[in-house]
Amino acid sequence: MRGHNSGCREHRVLAESPSVRTASRFVDLHCHCLPYLDDGPASAEDAVALCKALVDDRVCTVVATPHQLGQFETRTNAKKIRLMAQFLNRELMDRGIDLKVLPGAEIRLDERLDRLLAWEEVLTLADMKRHILVEFPSNVFINIESLVLELRSQGIHLVIAHPERNAPLLGQPQVLRRWLNYGVTLQITAASLMGDFGSRAERAAWKLIEAGWVAMVATDAHDHRSDPPCLTAAFELITAGFGRDLAHLLCVDNPSRVARGERLVPASVRDRQEVW
């Protein structure tokens, strides 16, 4: 979880710009909005408050992605996630909050991943059995090429969560580029684009977008106070830097495709040029 949200607060004014007012509502495919399961909301009320913040940030659909495996292996199985997503949807409907919650997970990289998917122990994004969101360890590089190919043979595409915050991964650009050619996609955290995770992650996020390596932007929000969603501000910044079409692709179109279990559209700014 990020420790501050100055970047999000600083860019709230961007929500008033014409390009944002005319944008479609966003689909957030990485958010820790389910209560009780991981390091997200500690109560149902906190979960509802975070969902209200998502709606205020122009999100219409969110894929709930509690952590699976790693330190949360015994706390977040697929059944619990599905049931809690149903519970939160009922709470939102009862309170008149216009947000659809889909089940999913942020899964710690694990050598058992292909087997756990086959056994339905871990969840794909939106439970569509098409895309899987994976978090890499932050202190070591692991080559996942064999896993990528095995998952691809099963019709499942791997999405790497917040690569801009992973120095070992960024230190292997040639390998990362090869994975992209095999169908791996990258998901950047919106707040990284505003420096909320530090200048190194901010620079890396923009370089990855400029290179055409990023397919999606998501909030990775955990809390409505210290860790609020800021897709609106990210959309406007991407629009200012690269145009509205790319902003729409990263924040609306490709996330919507994930939610429907469809193939993603490549987001190539410079035809996947090297960035390091």
Helices and strands as residue ranges (DSSP letters): H 6-10, G 12-16, H 18-21, E 26-31, H 44-56, E 59-64, E 67-68, G 70-72, H 78-94, E 100-103, E 106-108, H 113-118, G 125-127, E 131-135, H 145-153, E 157-161, G 163-165, H 167-170, H 173-181, E 185-189, G 190-194, H 199-210, E 214-218, H 231-242, H 244-248, I 249-253, H 254-260
